[in-house]
Amino acid sequence: MERKDLSILITGATGSFGRKFIEMVLKFQPRRLIVFSRDEVKQLQMRQSIVETGYPVLRYFIGDVRDKERVYRAFQGVDVVIHAAALKQVVTAEYNPLEVIKTNILGAANVIDAAIDTGVKKVIALSSDKAVNPVNLYGATKLCADKLFIAAGVYAGARETKFSVVRYGNVMGSRGSVIPIFLERRHTGVLPITDERMTRFWITLEQTVEFVLRCLELMQGGEIFVPKLRSMRIVDLARALAPNCRHEIMGVRPGEKLHEILITEDEARRTVEFPDFFVVQPGPILHWWSNGHLMGGRPVPENFSYSSDANDWWLTAEELRGILEEDEGETDTDLYPLRTAIA
């Protein structure tokens, strides 16, 4: 299917990823690009920021992934779904567990059912490093959602809908990221640091969109795609953003990890490595899966794990400043084409 014929829907479309995804994918001029979210104010702001006369392909759907009937209605005639909707504030999740379960787990189940029954061809769900060995409720709900999407290929039976997961680390500049917090507080002369040893993976919004589009081309169904990312210590991040600020050590918060893990040792048994990403294969649950469609991959070493503290690719202060100084509306790399997204 040619890219101009694609009908694409993104849930949680008014979030940080969704806004960047829409901005970048509009350049491909798909047949339809559907904004699905529950916040009418954010949709209005999006309408006002985009000249609609130049983009008649845009459609706006008010809806919640918890509402199964509304999800079914929105998915009619859709080819590709990017599932980005989630409740992801860790502290909020601890105090409102059932609400997070309804959105992150039951909402994922609604997306799966609707995609299968309405004939959606490909679904990619966005995951999080917090789904790996989860230590908080948010991470646990994302782990459950990942399991649902991985198993959805079996659940679909003879239907042709394919499901995959993309898992990555911290996104620079996204809502809730520590970078905007540091930039906001640097005028005080003091930055809060939970632990001096803490490390994190980092990726830009543009890179997340590019990677998701690439995975749409490569996906066979049931796999988890993990990009190779750069790491940075939080104290080095703070020094790069506010070199004259004093650091106040607060201690690790409940549900917070010292280091991020994107691939565990257990998952490594099913992981193949490529030059710029990993693929965690689904295992025996999808017995037809093979990596034959991804030429050049090789199994990772025994006892391998992919964690931010043991990474061999680090982000320097100069590189970070350069990224933050770039125009948010531009990207230096070519986007991956959508024309082969529906194979």
NUNUSE-464851 format. One line per 4 residues: number of its first residue (from 0); their letters; for each residue x, y, z of N, C-alpha, C. Coordinates in steps of 0.05 Angstrom, whole numbers. Example, Ala and Ser with C-alpha at 12.3 -4.5 7.8 and 13.67 -1.06 7.14 Angstrom:
REM NUNUSE-464851
0> as> 264:-114:156:246:-90:156:264:-66:156  257:-45:142:273:-21:143:258:1:157;
This chain:
REM NUNUSE-464851
0> merk> 17:-24:0:0:0:0:18:25:0  12:43:-18:27:68:-20:22:85:5  41:101:12:39:117:36:15:137:35  8:147:11:-14:165:9:-41:151:15;
4> dlsi> -41:125:15:-66:110:20:-69:102:49  -49:107:66:-50:98:93:-69:115:110  -84:101:127:-100:114:148:-88:107:174  -78:127:189:-62:122:213:-76:135:237;
8> litg> -78:121:259:-90:131:283:-70:129:306  -68:149:322:-51:148:346:-68:154:370  -67:136:390:-81:141:415:-62:158:433  -74:173:451:-58:191:467:-43:212:450;
12> atgs> -57:220:429:-43:236:408:-36:264:416  -46:274:438:-39:301:447:-17:302:467  -5:278:472:19:277:490:44:286:475  66:285:488:92:294:476:99:278:451;
16> fgrk> 98:251:454:104:235:430:83:239:408  58:240:415:37:243:395:39:268:379  45:290:392:48:316:378:71:315:358  94:304:367:117:302:349:111:282:326;
20> fiem> 98:260:332:91:240:312:74:253:290  53:268:298:35:280:279:51:301:262  67:317:275:83:337:261:100:325:239  113:302:245:131:290:227:117:273:206;
24> vlkf> 96:259:213:82:242:194:65:258:174  56:282:182:42:298:163:58:304:138  84:303:140:101:307:116:98:285:95  88:262:104:84:240:85:57:241:71;
28> qprr> 40:259:81:13:262:69:-2:236:67  -7:223:90:-23:199:90:-52:205:83  -67:184:77:-95:189:69:-111:201:93  -106:190:117:-119:201:141:-99:199:164;
32> livf> -99:219:182:-83:218:206:-102:226:229  -108:207:246:-130:210:265:-118:215:293  -125:238:305:-118:245:332:-139:234:351  -131:215:367:-149:202:386:-139:208:415;
36> srde> -155:224:430:-147:230:457:-172:240:472  -170:241:498:-193:248:515:-195:277:523  -174:293:517:-172:320:526:-180:340:504  -204:352:506:-213:370:485:-196:395:484;
40> vkql> -186:405:507:-170:429:507:-144:425:492  -131:403:496:-106:397:482:-111:393:452  -134:381:445:-140:378:417:-145:406:405  -158:424:419:-162:451:409:-135:465:405;
44> qmrq> -117:462:424:-91:474:422:-76:463:398  -79:437:392:-66:425:369:-78:436:343  -105:439:343:-118:451:319:-107:479:314  -104:494:335:-95:522:332:-66:524:324;
48> sive> -50:504:330:-21:505:324:-15:494:296  -35:479:284:-31:468:258:-51:481:239  -41:491:216:-58:504:196:-73:481:182  -99:478:190:-114:455:180:-119:456:150;
52> tgyp> -120:480:139:-125:481:110:-102:468:94  -78:468:107:-56:455:93:-55:426:98  -70:416:117:-70:387:124:-98:377:127  -112:373:105:-140:364:106:-142:335:115;
56> vlry> -120:321:117:-120:293:125:-125:289:155  -122:310:170:-125:308:199:-154:304:208  -158:285:226:-184:280:238:-180:281:269  -200:291:283:-198:293:312:-221:277:325;
60> figd> -213:258:342:-232:241:356:-229:245:386  -249:254:399:-249:254:429:-257:226:437  -240:214:454:-246:187:463:-225:178:483  -232:157:497:-215:145:518:-212:115:511;
64> vrdk> -188:105:514:-184:76:508:-199:59:527  -209:70:549:-226:54:567:-253:49:555  -261:66:537:-288:64:525:-286:47:500  -294:22:503:-290:2:481:-306:9:457;
68> ervy> -331:18:460:-347:25:437:-335:48:422  -325:68:435:-313:91:422:-287:83:407  -272:65:419:-248:55:405:-255:40:380  -276:24:381:-285:9:357:-293:29:335;
72> rafq> -308:50:343:-317:70:324:-293:84:311  -273:91:327:-250:106:317:-233:89:298  -232:63:302:-214:45:287:-226:37:259  -250:45:253:-262:37:228:-245:49:205;
76> gvdv> -237:31:187:-222:40:163:-193:47:168  -182:41:191:-155:48:199:-136:26:191  -112:33:180:-92:13:172:-71:9:194  -63:31:207:-41:30:227:-50:44:252;
80> viha> -45:32:275:-50:44:301:-24:46:317  -19:69:327:3:73:346:-9:78:373  -5:60:392:-18:62:418:1:75:438  -3:101:442:13:117:460:-1:126:485;
84> aalk> -28:120:487:-43:129:510:-36:113:535  -31:128:557:-25:115:582:-26:135:604  -32:126:629:-27:141:653:0:133:663  19:152:665:47:144:669:61:159:693;
88> qvvt> 46:175:708:59:187:731:61:167:754  86:161:762:91:140:781:76:144:807  79:168:819:66:174:845:36:173:842  25:184:821:-4:184:816:-14:155:815;
92> aeyn> 1:138:802:-7:110:799:-9:96:826  10:103:844:10:90:870:-15:97:886  -25:122:883:-48:131:898:-75:125:884  -73:119:858:-97:114:842:-94:88:826;
96> plev> -89:66:839:-81:42:824:-102:32:805  -127:32:813:-148:21:795:-151:38:770  -148:64:773:-151:81:750:-129:76:729  -105:71:739:-82:65:721:-86:38:708;
100> iktn> -96:19:723:-102:-8:712:-123:-6:690  -143:10:694:-164:13:674:-154:24:648  -136:43:650:-125:56:625:-103:39:613  -83:31:629:-59:18:618:-63:-11:611;
104> ilga> -80:-25:625:-84:-54:619:-110:-59:605  -133:-50:616:-158:-55:603:-160:-38:578  -149:-14:578:-149:2:553:-133:-12:531  -110:-25:539:-94:-40:519:-111:-63:508;
108> anvi> -126:-76:525:-143:-99:515:-164:-89:496  -175:-65:501:-195:-53:483:-182:-47:455  -158:-36:456:-144:-30:431:-139:-56:415  -131:-77:428:-126:-103:415:-152:-114:402;
112> daai> -174:-115:418:-199:-125:408:-209:-109:384  -208:-83:386:-218:-65:365:-201:-68:340  -175:-70:343:-157:-73:320:-162:-98:305  -166:-120:319:-171:-146:306:-198:-146:292;
116> dtgv> -218:-136:306:-246:-138:295:-251:-118:272  -236:-96:271:-241:-76:250:-221:-79:227  -202:-98:229:-184:-104:207:-160:-85:205  -152:-73:227:-127:-58:227:-104:-76:220;
120> kkvi> -86:-67:204:-64:-84:194:-41:-86:213  -33:-63:225:-10:-63:243:-15:-45:267  -6:-55:290:-8:-40:315:19:-40:329  29:-17:336:53:-15:352:45:-1:379;
124> alss> 52:-15:401:47:-4:427:73:7:439  72:31:450:96:43:462:98:33:491  121:23:498:127:13:524:146:32:539  158:22:560:175:38:577:196:20:590;
128> dkav> 219:32:597:239:18:612:228:8:639  208:23:649:196:16:675:180:-10:674  175:-20:650:161:-46:648:181:-69:652  206:-64:653:227:-84:656:233:-87:686;
132> npvn> 229:-111:697:232:-115:726:219:-93:742  193:-89:739:179:-66:750:181:-65:781  184:-41:791:185:-36:820:163:-18:829  145:-9:810:123:7:817:98:-1:801;
136> lyga> 75:9:808:50:0:795:50:8:766  59:32:760:60:40:731:75:20:715  99:13:724:115:-7:710:101:-34:707  88:-42:729:73:-67:728:51:-67:708;
140> tklc> 37:-45:705:15:-43:686:26:-43:657  49:-30:653:61:-30:627:71:-58:619  81:-73:639:90:-100:634:66:-117:626  43:-114:640:19:-129:632:10:-122:604;
144> adkl> 11:-96:598:3:-87:571:21:-99:550  47:-100:555:66:-112:536:60:-141:531  54:-155:553:47:-184:550:22:-187:533  2:-169:536:-22:-171:521:-16:-167:491;
148> fiaa> 0:-147:484:6:-142:456:23:-164:444  41:-175:459:58:-196:448:41:-221:442  22:-227:460:5:-250:456:-18:-245:437  -22:-220:429:-46:-214:413:-45:-228:386;
152> gvya> -22:-234:376:-20:-249:351:-33:-276:352  -31:-289:375:-45:-315:379:-74:-310:383  -81:-290:399:-108:-283:405:-124:-276:379  -110:-265:360:-122:-257:335:-131:-280:318;
156> gare> -120:-304:323:-128:-327:307:-121:-324:278  -140:-328:261:-135:-327:232:-135:-298:221  -142:-278:238:-141:-250:229:-112:-242:223  -109:-222:206:-82:-214:197:-70:-191:212;
160> tkfs> -83:-182:233:-72:-159:248:-46:-167:262  -25:-150:259:0:-155:272:5:-135:294  17:-145:316:22:-128:340:51:-130:348  63:-107:354:90:-106:364:93:-84:385;
164> vvry> 115:-85:399:120:-66:421:147:-52:416  148:-26:421:173:-11:421:178:-1:449  202:-7:458:210:-1:486:235:17:485  233:40:499:256:58:500:258:72:527;
168> gnvm> 278:89:531:283:102:557:271:130:558  285:147:573:275:174:578:276:191:552  255:206:548:253:223:524:259:252:533  279:264:519:287:291:526:264:310:520;
172> gsrg> 257:327:540:238:348:536:209:339:539  204:313:543:176:305:546:165:313:573  138:314:575:126:321:601:134:302:623  144:312:645:152:295:667:182:289:666;
176> svip> 195:296:644:224:292:642:239:310:662  262:300:671:278:316:691:290:340:678  294:340:652:307:363:638:291:389:642  265:389:635:250:414:640:250:422:669;
180> ifle> 250:403:687:251:409:716:277:424:723  299:413:713:325:425:719:326:453:707  317:456:682:317:482:669:300:503:684  278:493:695:260:511:709:272:520:736;
184> rrht> 287:502:749:297:508:776:325:519:777  338:520:754:366:529:756:370:558:766  349:574:763:351:601:772:352:603:803  344:581:816:345:580:846:373:575:856;
188> gvlp> 391:565:839:418:558:847:421:531:859  398:516:862:399:489:874:383:470:857  395:447:850:380:426:835:378:401:853  354:389:855:350:365:870:360:341:855;
192> itde> 377:325:868:388:300:857:380:277:875  368:257:865:360:235:883:384:218:892  402:212:873:426:196:880:448:202:859  472:207:869:494:214:851:502:192:832;
196> rmtr> 495:167:839:502:144:822:482:139:799  460:153:800:438:147:781:445:152:752  437:133:735:442:136:706:415:132:691  413:143:667:389:140:651:397:138:621;
200> fwit> 380:123:606:382:124:577:367:149:567  377:160:544:364:184:533:359:181:503  336:192:495:328:192:467:312:217:462  314:228:438:299:252:431:271:244:420;
204> leqt> 253:263:420:226:258:409:228:250:380  245:265:365:248:258:336:258:230:332  277:221:349:288:194:346:266:173:353  249:179:372:228:159:379:209:156:355;
208> vefv> 201:178:343:183:176:320:197:161:297  221:168:291:236:154:269:238:125:275  244:117:300:247:89:306:220:74:304  199:86:313:172:74:310:165:69:281;
212> lrcl> 170:89:264:164:86:236:181:64:223  206:62:232:223:40:222:212:13:231  204:11:256:193:-14:266:168:-22:251  152:-3:243:128:-9:227:136:-25:201;
216> elmq> 158:-18:190:167:-32:166:177:-60:172  192:-62:195:206:-87:201:188:-108:215  168:-99:229:153:-117:247:141:-141:233  143:-164:246:130:-188:237:107:-195:256;
220> ggei> 108:-185:281:88:-190:301:98:-205:325  93:-193:348:101:-207:373:127:-199:384  143:-183:370:170:-176:379:170:-150:395  191:-146:410:196:-121:424:221:-108:411;
224> fvpk> 218:-84:401:241:-70:389:253:-51:410  279:-51:413:293:-34:432:316:-20:417  315:7:416:336:21:402:361:22:420  384:24:407:409:29:422:411:59:428;
228> lrsm> 414:64:454:412:92:464:437:99:479  441:125:483:463:135:499:454:138:528  473:135:546:469:138:574:481:164:584  471:173:607:483:196:620:477:195:650;
232> rivd> 497:202:666:492:204:695:475:229:701  457:226:720:440:249:726:456:273:736  477:268:751:494:291:761:508:305:737  516:289:717:529:301:694:508:317:678;
236> lara> 484:307:677:462:321:663:457:348:677  457:347:704:452:372:719:475:392:715  500:382:714:522:400:710:522:412:682  513:397:662:511:407:635:490:429:632;
240> lapn> 468:425:646:446:444:643:449:469:661  461:464:684:464:486:704:491:484:718  512:491:705:539:486:717:544:501:743  530:522:748:535:538:772:517:531:795;
244> crhe> 500:511:792:481:504:813:493:483:833  485:486:857:492:467:878:472:443:876  481:419:883:464:395:882:455:388:910  430:384:913:419:375:939:410:346:936;
248> imgv> 423:328:950:417:299:948:392:293:965  371:282:951:345:278:963:341:249:972  356:230:960:351:202:965:332:190:944  336:165:938:319:152:918:290:150:927;
252> rpge> 272:158:910:244:159:916:232:131:914  210:126:928:196:100:925:189:94:896  195:70:887:188:62:860:209:72:839  231:83:848:251:93:830:276:75:829;
256> klhe> 288:71:806:311:54:803:336:71:800  359:60:809:384:74:805:392:74:775  387:52:762:394:49:734:371:38:718  370:44:693:348:34:676:358:8:662;
260> ilit> 339:-10:658:345:-35:643:324:-37:621  334:-41:597:316:-44:574:314:-73:564  335:-89:571:334:-118:564:346:-133:588  331:-152:599:340:-168:621:356:-192:612;
264> edea> 370:-205:630:385:-229:623:366:-251:614  342:-253:625:323:-273:616:314:-268:588  309:-242:581:301:-235:554:323:-239:534  348:-237:544:371:-239:526:372:-266:511;
268> rrtv> 361:-286:523:360:-312:510:344:-312:484  326:-292:482:310:-290:458:316:-264:442  339:-252:447:345:-226:435:366:-228:413  361:-215:391:381:-212:370:388:-183:367;
272> efpd> 413:-179:360:425:-152:358:430:-144:329  424:-118:324:429:-106:298:446:-81:303  457:-69:282:475:-46:287:464:-24:305  438:-18:303:428:5:319:403:-2:335;
276> ffvv> 397:-28:338:374:-36:355:376:-65:362  359:-73:381:355:-101:389:326:-110:383  323:-136:379:296:-147:377:293:-169:397  274:-167:416:268:-189:434:246:-205:421;
280> qpgp> 252:-230:414:234:-247:400:212:-257:420  189:-263:410:167:-271:428:169:-298:441  185:-316:430:188:-342:442:167:-362:432  163:-384:446:147:-406:435:117:-399:433;
284> ilhw> 108:-377:446:80:-370:444:72:-364:415  91:-353:399:87:-348:371:107:-365:356  100:-390:351:119:-410:341:128:-404:313  112:-387:298:119:-381:270:139:-359:268;
288> wsng> 146:-345:291:163:-322:289:192:-331:283  205:-317:265:234:-322:260:246:-295:253  272:-293:255:285:-268:248:296:-268:220  285:-286:204:294:-287:176:288:-262:161;
292> hlmg> 267:-247:169:261:-222:155:279:-199:163  296:-204:183:314:-183:192:343:-193:188  353:-191:164:379:-202:157:401:-187:171  421:-201:180:444:-189:193:443:-189:223;
296> grpv> 422:-198:236:420:-199:265:436:-222:276  445:-219:300:460:-241:313:452:-243:343  452:-267:354:444:-270:382:463:-254:400  452:-243:422:469:-229:441:484:-249:458;
300> penf> 506:-241:471:522:-260:487:506:-271:511  514:-293:520:501:-305:544:505:-286:568  484:-284:585:484:-267:608:484:-237:601  477:-231:577:475:-203:568:451:-189:581;
304> syss> 455:-164:587:432:-147:595:439:-119:585  418:-103:580:422:-76:569:413:-56:590  432:-45:604:426:-27:626:442:-1:623  431:21:634:443:47:630:470:51:643;
308> dand> 475:36:664:501:39:678:523:23:664  516:2:650:536:-15:637:538:-10:607  526:12:598:526:19:570:554:27:561  560:23:535:586:32:525:583:57:507;
312> wwlt> 560:70:508:554:93:491:543:115:509  559:136:514:551:157:534:547:184:520  529:199:532:522:225:522:539:246:536  554:262:521:571:283:534:555:308:539;
316> aeel> 566:325:555:552:351:561:550:368:536  571:368:519:570:383:495:548:373:476  546:346:474:525:335:456:497:342:467  494:340:493:468:347:505:460:376:499;
320> rgil> 479:394:503:473:422:497:466:426:468  480:412:450:474:415:422:446:405:415  438:383:427:411:373:422:390:392:432  394:403:456:374:421:467:373:448:452;
324> eede> 394:455:439:395:480:424:383:478:396  379:453:387:368:450:360:339:459:359  332:468:336:304:476:331:286:452:334  266:453:352:249:430:357:232:423:333;
328> getd> 229:441:314:213:436:291:228:422:268  254:418:272:270:406:251:282:380:260  290:363:242:305:339:248:327:336:227  351:327:237:374:326:219:375:300:203;
332> tdly> 360:281:209:361:255:196:336:251:179  339:235:158:317:229:141:297:211:156  272:216:152:252:199:164:249:173:148  242:152:162:238:127:148:211:128:133;
336> plrt> 210:120:108:186:122:93:164:103:103  139:111:99:117:95:107:107:77:84  118:81:60:105:67:38:106:37:40  126:26:56:127:-3:59:116:-11:87;
340> aia> 103:7:101:94:1:128:73:-21:128  57:-22:106:37:-44:104:47:-63:83  60:-84:92:72:-103:73:51:-124:64;
